[in-house]
């Protein structure tokens, strides 16, 4: 029944534990947004007659691991959605990315990682008849490697262009768009481009431009986030996007309010620089962690748990496995890696935050159903025990025979257990605050009801 609500339960205990969640640490892309990325705007100040436009096209095609599947009469992105958006942008311009990729022989490649924030590929370019290093990634990182920039008036120093580019980036990011920067450099056949998984320090790139990629918020997410907040569950966005983009998404889903400020958002580098004691003071106020790295998510989970929070965390990549393992409930995505799924307790098939809220509803309802059965079972048993004890003290024959006791347990309790266990989820449970991990399953009101009703019976 949970599967019908897009929750594939991998570990049975997670059904009940998710109902006790007091904090949900969620990714942005695909969970809060639709993960249907398209290039909104491309800011390449290229010079068509000089062939720079072709360099951009080759850079996008060769420095990518995504593919477009054009079978079944539609175009489907295979691989990273952001890279797929770039390939779709090429397709819209009639550019065959596969042909460009096929002719540009890949010599060496650094795939994108959340640690580096960029991807780099060395190819033998037939376009320039030279070995070329193409780089794409977070613009503020890529610009650090660039000494100049291509403009309509020729190459200009990067220092002169950067303020204008940063202003444009801020405009995109304030509209919750993901931004990518592109750069290239001609390299010699014997030149070392990568050292220890990073660009070599001597490499000086030429900046080509930036793209703004839009990914709209899922329609059901604002209501789902509101349900979580009303249920006393804190929601924290942990994303690799820029602070401006992450803050705008938080605003669109009603998590970020006009009263929120700098204390409610932090970047991955700032998060890593703070000691645990300082972070424990800030964590209750944090709503967004931008430019986060995988280990930031795991550290956040550990710190929240030290404050007696029950943490549910989402993840779809191999690097998310430590955080998924550390959390009380790990939530992997349906299109995530097998490593993430193995480390998780529940797989959210449709990737949506709305399905996470449904999982919380199921968890709380399940716990309530268990309590209802215990209340019923214990009340009947208290009544039966008292009747037998009173009969024994009075010295009469036992008021209940063994057969009658077996009948009560076999018939009444069995069918009552089935009935109470199969009660559907009750939306009213989402108005309650999360229960504490140390709470007894038999609460004080339940104990009073069991004893009082048992005596009355």
Secondary structure, DSSP 8 states (H G I E B T S, - for coil): --GGGTEEESSTTHHHHGGG--EEEE-STTTTB----EEEEEEE---GGGTHHHHHHHHHHHS---EEE-GGGS-EEES-HHHHHHHHHHHHTT--HHHHHHHSEEEEEE---TTT-EEEEEEEETTTTEEEEEEEE-HHHHGGGEEEEEETTEEEEHHHHHHHHHHHHHHHHTTT-EEEEEEEEE--TT---EETTEE-TT--EEEEEEEEEE--B-TTHHHHHHHHHHTT-EEEEE-SS-HHHHHHHHHHTT-S-TT--GGGEEEHHHHHHS-HHHHHHHHTT--EEES--HHHHHHHHHHHHHTT--EEEEE-SGGGHHHHHHSSEEEEETTS-HHHHHH-SEEETT--HHHHHHHHHHHHHHHHHHHHHHHHHHHHHHHHHHHHHHHHHHTS--SS-HHHHHHIIIIIIHHHHHHHHT----GGGGGS----TT--SS-HHHHHHHHHHHHH-
